[in-house]
């Protein structure tokens, strides 16, 4: 009887670890499935060049790249350029900066509080989207099962503009409760945020991301013999690089300061200072040479013309010819006579 009872207990003991192992595997699979699913308050992945995100957010690794995931309560500020948000439920939101907006997700609906800037919303019909501005509430309305494509924001002048490319948009004034429905393909402009002053938008709402195709990969190839010969023929063997002409030296005075050698005394608490009288300032200048002119000046010679003598003066000169000067006598007697005459002129 004991042998029979032992044989019955062994299968039960073996079955217990197998059940535990199966339960553990099921728990791990369920946990893995939960980790793959984003949290319920996740909005989407944001990408942009100049953006700042504050508030609740998380980080996800997509295709080996780290991405920022917006969550309910996230505040986004696009400083410049544009940003794109890929929603968790599908679709995307394009933001044209400078813009400031925040997100709130509750009960399966997405609420966007838009302060400045412009957004372009492209979503399916399963996700309700409400856009709140300081004065107007915009609610997207699907037409049948078609997706919704609307654009809401503020232009450069501060006027609110709404464009419904696919689907409709219901606008409601938050203060008065007045509402109006913008049909599909509608384009309006609200200058003062009042529904009474609706005007034609004339295409002033524009916020489209310019998708740039990724650059094609370049495959390097080995140069052929012909290409190598052409390259060698182009390069000149004795070509000397063109040297730039040095700038002309400016003639400016050069100052030099000559100081006595510094003295360091390890025993002294205070090091001796340099005597200013021992400092020599030398100013070097280039003296320009004095301008010396060598040569001669040639010009038109002016001949001095003497006036011709008149007939009257000629006849007078002939009647009174000049007296011939007495010949000078340098004898001793004449010298004495002249001396006496000078002393007594009346006696002569």
Protein Blocks (a to p, Z undefined) as FASTA:
>chain_A
ZZmmmmmmmmmmmmmmmmmmmmmmmmmmmmmmmmmpccfklnbdcddfbdcdedjddddd
eehiacddddehiacddfbhcdddddfkgpcdddddddddddddeehiacdddfbdcddd
dddfklccddddfkbccddddehjbdcdddddddfkopacdddfbdcdddddfklopacd
ddehiacddfkopaklgcceklmaccdddddddddddddddddfklmmmmmmmpcfklcc
ddddddddddddddddddddddddfkbmbdcdddfklpccddddddddddddeddddddd
dddddddddfklmmmmmmmccdddddddfbfklmmmmmmmmmmmmlZZ
